[in-house]
Amino acid sequence: AGSGLQAVVFGLVLILFIIFEPLGLYGRWLKVRTWFELFPFYRRGMFRRQKSYMKSERLR
């Protein structure tokens, strides 16, 4: 029973990691490295995806 629960927890952790960090460990490393390089100037939303619109959508 313990090994089944362990497998479920492990699978859940993997799924959550893939959802919240699509670049994986490399993406996490980039964030940590950038934080150390820009320490006093680091902004929280620096790695958020920016919405981009086509030129035709902006003119509406």
PDB file of N, CA, C and O in Angstrom, chain B, residues numbered from 101:
ATOM      1  N   ALA B 101       0.827  -1.198   0.000  1.00  0.00           N
ATOM      2  CA  ALA B 101       0.000   0.000   0.000  1.00  0.00           C
ATOM      3  C   ALA B 101       0.866   1.253   0.000  1.00  0.00           C
ATOM      4  O   ALA B 101       0.509   2.255  -0.620  1.00  0.00           O
ATOM      5  N   GLY B 102       1.997   1.203   0.690  1.00  0.00           N
ATOM      6  CA  GLY B 102       2.888   2.364   0.762  1.00  0.00           C
ATOM      7  C   GLY B 102       3.532   2.681  -0.569  1.00  0.00           C
ATOM      8  O   GLY B 102       3.719   3.849  -0.908  1.00  0.00           O
ATOM      9  N   SER B 103       3.878   1.639  -1.339  1.00  0.00           N
ATOM     10  CA  SER B 103       4.538   1.892  -2.623  1.00  0.00           C
ATOM     11  C   SER B 103       3.552   2.484  -3.635  1.00  0.00           C
ATOM     12  O   SER B 103       3.940   3.287  -4.484  1.00  0.00           O
ATOM     13  N   GLY B 104       2.278   2.088  -3.546  1.00  0.00           N
ATOM     14  CA  GLY B 104       1.268   2.658  -4.440  1.00  0.00           C
ATOM     15  C   GLY B 104       1.072   4.138  -4.180  1.00  0.00           C
ATOM     16  O   GLY B 104       0.973   4.933  -5.114  1.00  0.00           O
ATOM     17  N   LEU B 105       1.016   4.505  -2.910  1.00  0.00           N
ATOM     18  CA  LEU B 105       0.870   5.913  -2.539  1.00  0.00           C
ATOM     19  C   LEU B 105       2.097   6.707  -2.969  1.00  0.00           C
ATOM     20  O   LEU B 105       1.982   7.840  -3.436  1.00  0.00           O
ATOM     21  N   GLN B 106       3.265   6.106  -2.810  1.00  0.00           N
ATOM     22  CA  GLN B 106       4.507   6.770  -3.203  1.00  0.00           C
ATOM     23  C   GLN B 106       4.526   7.038  -4.710  1.00  0.00           C
ATOM     24  O   GLN B 106       4.972   8.101  -5.141  1.00  0.00           O
ATOM     25  N   ALA B 107       4.052   6.093  -5.507  1.00  0.00           N
ATOM     26  CA  ALA B 107       4.008   6.266  -6.960  1.00  0.00           C
ATOM     27  C   ALA B 107       3.024   7.368  -7.347  1.00  0.00           C
ATOM     28  O   ALA B 107       3.298   8.151  -8.256  1.00  0.00           O
ATOM     29  N   VAL B 108       1.888   7.434  -6.669  1.00  0.00           N
ATOM     30  CA  VAL B 108       0.896   8.476  -6.951  1.00  0.00           C
ATOM     31  C   VAL B 108       1.463   9.853  -6.620  1.00  0.00           C
ATOM     32  O   VAL B 108       1.307  10.791  -7.402  1.00  0.00           O
ATOM     33  N   VAL B 109       2.110   9.978  -5.485  1.00  0.00           N
ATOM     34  CA  VAL B 109       2.692  11.263  -5.082  1.00  0.00           C
ATOM     35  C   VAL B 109       3.786  11.673  -6.066  1.00  0.00           C
ATOM     36  O   VAL B 109       3.867  12.836  -6.460  1.00  0.00           O
ATOM     37  N   PHE B 110       4.623  10.718  -6.458  1.00  0.00           N
ATOM     38  CA  PHE B 110       5.692  11.001  -7.413  1.00  0.00           C
ATOM     39  C   PHE B 110       5.110  11.464  -8.753  1.00  0.00           C
ATOM     40  O   PHE B 110       5.603  12.428  -9.339  1.00  0.00           O
ATOM     41  N   GLY B 111       4.076  10.790  -9.235  1.00  0.00           N
ATOM     42  CA  GLY B 111       3.426  11.175 -10.487  1.00  0.00           C
ATOM     43  C   GLY B 111       2.803  12.552 -10.395  1.00  0.00           C
ATOM     44  O   GLY B 111       2.888  13.340 -11.337  1.00  0.00           O
ATOM     45  N   LEU B 112       2.178  12.849  -9.270  1.00  0.00           N
ATOM     46  CA  LEU B 112       1.564  14.161  -9.063  1.00  0.00           C
ATOM     47  C   LEU B 112       2.616  15.269  -9.061  1.00  0.00           C
ATOM     48  O   LEU B 112       2.407  16.334  -9.642  1.00  0.00           O
ATOM     49  N   VAL B 113       3.740  15.013  -8.408  1.00  0.00           N
ATOM     50  CA  VAL B 113       4.829  15.996  -8.394  1.00  0.00           C
ATOM     51  C   VAL B 113       5.343  16.236  -9.810  1.00  0.00           C
ATOM     52  O   VAL B 113       5.583  17.382 -10.192  1.00  0.00           O
ATOM     53  N   LEU B 114       5.514  15.176 -10.589  1.00  0.00           N
ATOM     54  CA  LEU B 114       5.975  15.325 -11.973  1.00  0.00           C
ATOM     55  C   LEU B 114       4.990  16.138 -12.809  1.00  0.00           C
ATOM     56  O   LEU B 114       5.396  17.030 -13.554  1.00  0.00           O
ATOM     57  N   ILE B 115       3.715  15.837 -12.690  1.00  0.00           N
ATOM     58  CA  ILE B 115       2.697  16.555 -13.459  1.00  0.00           C
ATOM     59  C   ILE B 115       2.676  18.034 -13.082  1.00  0.00           C
ATOM     60  O   ILE B 115       2.624  18.894 -13.962  1.00  0.00           O
ATOM     61  N   LEU B 116       2.716  18.339 -11.797  1.00  0.00           N
ATOM     62  CA  LEU B 116       2.716  19.734 -11.359  1.00  0.00           C
ATOM     63  C   LEU B 116       3.969  20.463 -11.828  1.00  0.00           C
ATOM     64  O   LEU B 116       3.907  21.632 -12.209  1.00  0.00           O
ATOM     65  N   PHE B 117       5.107  19.772 -11.801  1.00  0.00           N
ATOM     66  CA  PHE B 117       6.354  20.387 -12.241  1.00  0.00           C
ATOM     67  C   PHE B 117       6.286  20.717 -13.726  1.00  0.00           C
ATOM     68  O   PHE B 117       6.754  21.776 -14.145  1.00  0.00           O
ATOM     69  N   ILE B 118       5.711  19.828 -14.524  1.00  0.00           N
ATOM     70  CA  ILE B 118       5.599  20.063 -15.967  1.00  0.00           C
ATOM     71  C   ILE B 118       4.624  21.212 -16.252  1.00  0.00           C
ATOM     72  O   ILE B 118       4.861  22.009 -17.160  1.00  0.00           O
ATOM     73  N   ILE B 119       3.545  21.304 -15.493  1.00  0.00           N
ATOM     74  CA  ILE B 119       2.566  22.373 -15.705  1.00  0.00           C
ATOM     75  C   ILE B 119       3.153  23.737 -15.336  1.00  0.00           C
ATOM     76  O   ILE B 119       3.025  24.694 -16.100  1.00  0.00           O
ATOM     77  N   PHE B 120       3.795  23.827 -14.172  1.00  0.00           N
ATOM     78  CA  PHE B 120       4.256  25.119 -13.683  1.00  0.00           C
ATOM     79  C   PHE B 120       5.656  25.486 -14.142  1.00  0.00           C
ATOM     80  O   PHE B 120       6.049  26.647 -14.025  1.00  0.00           O
ATOM     81  N   GLU B 121       6.419  24.540 -14.659  1.00  0.00           N
ATOM     82  CA  GLU B 121       7.780  24.821 -15.131  1.00  0.00           C
ATOM     83  C   GLU B 121       8.027  24.064 -16.425  1.00  0.00           C
ATOM     84  O   GLU B 121       8.701  23.034 -16.418  1.00  0.00           O
ATOM     85  N   PRO B 122       7.482  24.566 -17.558  1.00  0.00           N
ATOM     86  CA  PRO B 122       7.565  23.830 -18.823  1.00  0.00           C
ATOM     87  C   PRO B 122       8.991  23.583 -19.307  1.00  0.00           C
ATOM     88  O   PRO B 122       9.233  22.610 -20.022  1.00  0.00           O
ATOM     89  N   LEU B 123       9.943  24.443 -18.934  1.00  0.00           N
ATOM     90  CA  LEU B 123      11.327  24.231 -19.353  1.00  0.00           C
ATOM     91  C   LEU B 123      12.064  23.243 -18.458  1.00  0.00           C
ATOM     92  O   LEU B 123      13.225  22.924 -18.715  1.00  0.00           O
ATOM     93  N   GLY B 124      11.409  22.760 -17.421  1.00  0.00           N
ATOM     94  CA  GLY B 124      12.012  21.746 -16.560  1.00  0.00           C
ATOM     95  C   GLY B 124      13.066  22.314 -15.628  1.00  0.00           C
ATOM     96  O   GLY B 124      13.003  23.476 -15.226  1.00  0.00           O
ATOM     97  N   LEU B 125      14.039  21.471 -15.290  1.00  0.00           N
ATOM     98  CA  LEU B 125      15.100  21.896 -14.382  1.00  0.00           C
ATOM     99  C   LEU B 125      15.950  22.999 -14.998  1.00  0.00           C
ATOM    100  O   LEU B 125      16.462  23.865 -14.288  1.00  0.00           O
ATOM    101  N   TYR B 126      16.098  22.965 -16.325  1.00  0.00           N
ATOM    102  CA  TYR B 126      16.867  24.019 -16.995  1.00  0.00           C
ATOM    103  C   TYR B 126      16.195  25.383 -16.794  1.00  0.00           C
ATOM    104  O   TYR B 126      16.876  26.377 -16.544  1.00  0.00           O
ATOM    105  N   GLY B 127      14.882  25.432 -16.900  1.00  0.00           N
ATOM    106  CA  GLY B 127      14.158  26.678 -16.672  1.00  0.00           C
ATOM    107  C   GLY B 127      14.315  27.170 -15.241  1.00  0.00           C
ATOM    108  O   GLY B 127      14.481  28.365 -15.000  1.00  0.00           O
ATOM    109  N   ARG B 128      14.263  26.242 -14.298  1.00  0.00           N
ATOM    110  CA  ARG B 128      14.450  26.609 -12.889  1.00  0.00           C
ATOM    111  C   ARG B 128      15.866  27.148 -12.682  1.00  0.00           C
ATOM    112  O   ARG B 128      16.060  28.128 -11.964  1.00  0.00           O
ATOM    113  N   TRP B 129      16.869  26.498 -13.321  1.00  0.00           N
ATOM    114  CA  TRP B 129      18.260  26.943 -13.203  1.00  0.00           C
ATOM    115  C   TRP B 129      18.423  28.349 -13.789  1.00  0.00           C
ATOM    116  O   TRP B 129      19.131  29.177 -13.215  1.00  0.00           O
ATOM    117  N   LEU B 130      17.770  28.629 -14.934  1.00  0.00           N
ATOM    118  CA  LEU B 130      17.853  29.965 -15.531  1.00  0.00           C
ATOM    119  C   LEU B 130      17.319  31.028 -14.575  1.00  0.00           C
ATOM    120  O   LEU B 130      17.905  32.103 -14.446  1.00  0.00           O
ATOM    121  N   LYS B 131      16.220  30.729 -13.912  1.00  0.00           N
ATOM    122  CA  LYS B 131      15.642  31.694 -12.968  1.00  0.00           C
ATOM    123  C   LYS B 131      16.579  31.947 -11.791  1.00  0.00           C
ATOM    124  O   LYS B 131      16.771  33.090 -11.376  1.00  0.00           O
ATOM    125  N   VAL B 132      17.160  30.876 -11.257  1.00  0.00           N
ATOM    126  CA  VAL B 132      18.068  31.022 -10.112  1.00  0.00           C
ATOM    127  C   VAL B 132      19.315  31.791 -10.529  1.00  0.00           C
ATOM    128  O   VAL B 132      19.758  32.694  -9.819  1.00  0.00           O
ATOM    129  N   ARG B 133      19.884  31.433 -11.685  1.00  0.00           N
ATOM    130  CA  ARG B 133      21.094  32.102 -12.158  1.00  0.00           C
ATOM    131  C   ARG B 133      20.830  33.586 -12.424  1.00  0.00           C
ATOM    132  O   ARG B 133      21.645  34.435 -12.064  1.00  0.00           O
ATOM    133  N   THR B 134      19.698  33.896 -13.050  1.00  0.00           N
ATOM    134  CA  THR B 134      19.357  35.293 -13.326  1.00  0.00           C
ATOM    135  C   THR B 134      19.132  36.061 -12.030  1.00  0.00           C
ATOM    136  O   THR B 134      19.508  37.228 -11.919  1.00  0.00           O
ATOM    137  N   TRP B 135      18.522  35.405 -11.054  1.00  0.00           N
ATOM    138  CA  TRP B 135      18.293  36.061  -9.764  1.00  0.00           C
ATOM    139  C   TRP B 135      19.621  36.450  -9.126  1.00  0.00           C
ATOM    140  O   TRP B 135      19.754  37.551  -8.590  1.00  0.00           O
ATOM    141  N   PHE B 136      20.618  35.542  -9.182  1.00  0.00           N
ATOM    142  CA  PHE B 136      21.920  35.853  -8.587  1.00  0.00           C
ATOM    143  C   PHE B 136      22.675  36.916  -9.378  1.00  0.00           C
ATOM    144  O   PHE B 136      23.405  37.720  -8.798  1.00  0.00           O
ATOM    145  N   GLU B 137      22.502  36.924 -10.703  1.00  0.00           N
ATOM    146  CA  GLU B 137      23.194  37.925 -11.514  1.00  0.00           C
ATOM    147  C   GLU B 137      22.609  39.323 -11.310  1.00  0.00           C
ATOM    148  O   GLU B 137      23.347  40.308 -11.302  1.00  0.00           O
ATOM    149  N   LEU B 138      21.293  39.414 -11.147  1.00  0.00           N
ATOM    150  CA  LEU B 138      20.623  40.713 -11.043  1.00  0.00           C
ATOM    151  C   LEU B 138      20.122  40.991  -9.629  1.00  0.00           C
ATOM    152  O   LEU B 138      19.132  41.702  -9.456  1.00  0.00           O
ATOM    153  N   PHE B 139      20.787  40.445  -8.623  1.00  0.00           N
ATOM    154  CA  PHE B 139      20.234  40.377  -7.271  1.00  0.00           C
ATOM    155  C   PHE B 139      19.487  41.623  -6.805  1.00  0.00           C
ATOM    156  O   PHE B 139      18.301  41.513  -6.495  1.00  0.00           O
ATOM    157  N   PRO B 140      20.101  42.791  -6.736  1.00  0.00           N
ATOM    158  CA  PRO B 140      19.305  43.896  -6.175  1.00  0.00           C
ATOM    159  C   PRO B 140      18.216  44.404  -7.121  1.00  0.00           C
ATOM    160  O   PRO B 140      17.279  45.071  -6.682  1.00  0.00           O
ATOM    161  N   PHE B 141      18.330  44.094  -8.418  1.00  0.00           N
ATOM    162  CA  PHE B 141      17.408  44.658  -9.399  1.00  0.00           C
ATOM    163  C   PHE B 141      16.390  43.658  -9.914  1.00  0.00           C
ATOM    164  O   PHE B 141      15.619  43.976 -10.820  1.00  0.00           O
ATOM    165  N   TYR B 142      16.372  42.463  -9.357  1.00  0.00           N
ATOM    166  CA  TYR B 142      15.488  41.409  -9.863  1.00  0.00           C
ATOM    167  C   TYR B 142      14.027  41.776  -9.642  1.00  0.00           C
ATOM    168  O   TYR B 142      13.642  42.191  -8.549  1.00  0.00           O
ATOM    169  N   ARG B 143      13.212  41.621 -10.694  1.00  0.00           N
ATOM    170  CA  ARG B 143      11.777  41.876 -10.585  1.00  0.00           C
ATOM    171  C   ARG B 143      11.031  40.553 -10.589  1.00  0.00           C
ATOM    172  O   ARG B 143      11.428  39.623 -11.291  1.00  0.00           O
ATOM    173  N   ARG B 144       9.974  40.456  -9.830  1.00  0.00           N
ATOM    174  CA  ARG B 144       9.250  39.197  -9.673  1.00  0.00           C
ATOM    175  C   ARG B 144       8.632  38.702 -10.978  1.00  0.00           C
ATOM    176  O   ARG B 144       8.664  37.501 -11.247  1.00  0.00           O
ATOM    177  N   GLY B 145       8.072  39.592 -11.794  1.00  0.00           N
ATOM    178  CA  GLY B 145       7.383  39.190 -13.014  1.00  0.00           C
ATOM    179  C   GLY B 145       8.277  39.080 -14.236  1.00  0.00           C
ATOM    180  O   GLY B 145       7.780  39.067 -15.362  1.00  0.00           O
ATOM    181  N   MET B 146       9.562  39.001 -14.039  1.00  0.00           N
ATOM    182  CA  MET B 146      10.499  39.025 -15.153  1.00  0.00           C
ATOM    183  C   MET B 146      10.314  37.843 -16.113  1.00  0.00           C
ATOM    184  O   MET B 146      10.504  38.003 -17.319  1.00  0.00           O
ATOM    185  N   PHE B 147       9.953  36.683 -15.609  1.00  0.00           N
ATOM    186  CA  PHE B 147       9.854  35.490 -16.442  1.00  0.00           C
ATOM    187  C   PHE B 147       8.425  35.158 -16.843  1.00  0.00           C
ATOM    188  O   PHE B 147       8.172  34.088 -17.396  1.00  0.00           O
ATOM    189  N   ARG B 148       7.483  36.062 -16.572  1.00  0.00           N
ATOM    190  CA  ARG B 148       6.105  35.793 -16.970  1.00  0.00           C
ATOM    191  C   ARG B 148       5.962  35.930 -18.469  1.00  0.00           C
ATOM    192  O   ARG B 148       6.663  36.718 -19.103  1.00  0.00           O
ATOM    193  N   ARG B 149       5.060  35.166 -19.025  1.00  0.00           N
ATOM    194  CA  ARG B 149       4.805  35.267 -20.459  1.00  0.00           C
ATOM    195  C   ARG B 149       4.098  36.575 -20.765  1.00  0.00           C
ATOM    196  O   ARG B 149       3.171  36.973 -20.058  1.00  0.00           O
ATOM    197  N   GLN B 150       4.536  37.231 -21.808  1.00  0.00           N
ATOM    198  CA  GLN B 150       3.892  38.475 -22.205  1.00  0.00           C
ATOM    199  C   GLN B 150       2.906  38.178 -23.320  1.00  0.00           C
ATOM    200  O   GLN B 150       3.169  37.360 -24.202  1.00  0.00           O
ATOM    201  N   LYS B 151       1.775  38.849 -23.268  1.00  0.00           N
ATOM    202  CA  LYS B 151       0.788  38.682 -24.329  1.00  0.00           C
ATOM    203  C   LYS B 151       1.235  39.494 -25.535  1.00  0.00           C
ATOM    204  O   LYS B 151       1.616  40.658 -25.409  1.00  0.00           O
ATOM    205  N   SER B 152       1.185  38.876 -26.684  1.00  0.00           N
ATOM    206  CA  SER B 152       1.526  39.612 -27.900  1.00  0.00           C
ATOM    207  C   SER B 152       0.343  39.533 -28.848  1.00  0.00           C
ATOM    208  O   SER B 152      -0.316  38.498 -28.953  1.00  0.00           O
ATOM    209  N   TYR B 153       0.085  40.608 -29.521  1.00  0.00           N
ATOM    210  CA  TYR B 153      -1.048  40.695 -30.421  1.00  0.00           C
ATOM    211  C   TYR B 153      -0.558  40.971 -31.837  1.00  0.00           C
ATOM    212  O   TYR B 153       0.487  41.587 -32.048  1.00  0.00           O
ATOM    213  N   MET B 154      -1.334  40.503 -32.786  1.00  0.00           N
ATOM    214  CA  MET B 154      -1.027  40.829 -34.172  1.00  0.00           C
ATOM    215  C   MET B 154      -1.384  42.292 -34.410  1.00  0.00           C
ATOM    216  O   MET B 154      -2.221  42.860 -33.709  1.00  0.00           O
ATOM    217  N   LYS B 155      -0.744  42.890 -35.399  1.00  0.00           N
ATOM    218  CA  LYS B 155      -0.977  44.302 -35.683  1.00  0.00           C
ATOM    219  C   LYS B 155      -2.451  44.575 -35.986  1.00  0.00           C
ATOM    220  O   LYS B 155      -2.982  45.608 -35.578  1.00  0.00           O
ATOM    221  N   SER B 156      -3.113  43.665 -36.694  1.00  0.00           N
ATOM    222  CA  SER B 156      -4.518  43.869 -37.042  1.00  0.00           C
ATOM    223  C   SER B 156      -5.419  43.852 -35.806  1.00  0.00           C
ATOM    224  O   SER B 156      -6.456  44.515 -35.792  1.00  0.00           O
ATOM    225  N   GLU B 157      -5.037  43.104 -34.769  1.00  0.00           N
ATOM    226  CA  GLU B 157      -5.844  43.049 -33.548  1.00  0.00           C
ATOM    227  C   GLU B 157      -5.705  44.330 -32.732  1.00  0.00           C
ATOM    228  O   GLU B 157      -6.626  44.695 -32.000  1.00  0.00           O
ATOM    229  N   ARG B 158      -4.579  45.014 -32.845  1.00  0.00           N
ATOM    230  CA  ARG B 158      -4.370  46.244 -32.090  1.00  0.00           C
ATOM    231  C   ARG B 158      -5.230  47.385 -32.620  1.00  0.00           C
ATOM    232  O   ARG B 158      -5.582  48.295 -31.870  1.00  0.00           O
ATOM    233  N   LEU B 159      -5.568  47.344 -33.896  1.00  0.00           N
ATOM    234  CA  LEU B 159      -6.297  48.451 -34.516  1.00  0.00           C
ATOM    235  C   LEU B 159      -7.791  48.415 -34.241  1.00  0.00           C
ATOM    236  O   LEU B 159      -8.499  49.356 -34.598  1.00  0.00           O
ATOM    237  N   ARG B 160      -8.284  47.364 -33.620  1.00  0.00           N
ATOM    238  CA  ARG B 160      -9.723  47.249 -33.369  1.00  0.00           C
ATOM    239  C   ARG B 160     -10.198  48.242 -32.351  1.00  0.00           C
ATOM    240  O   ARG B 160     -11.386  48.275 -32.028  1.00  0.00           O
TER     241      ARG B 160
END
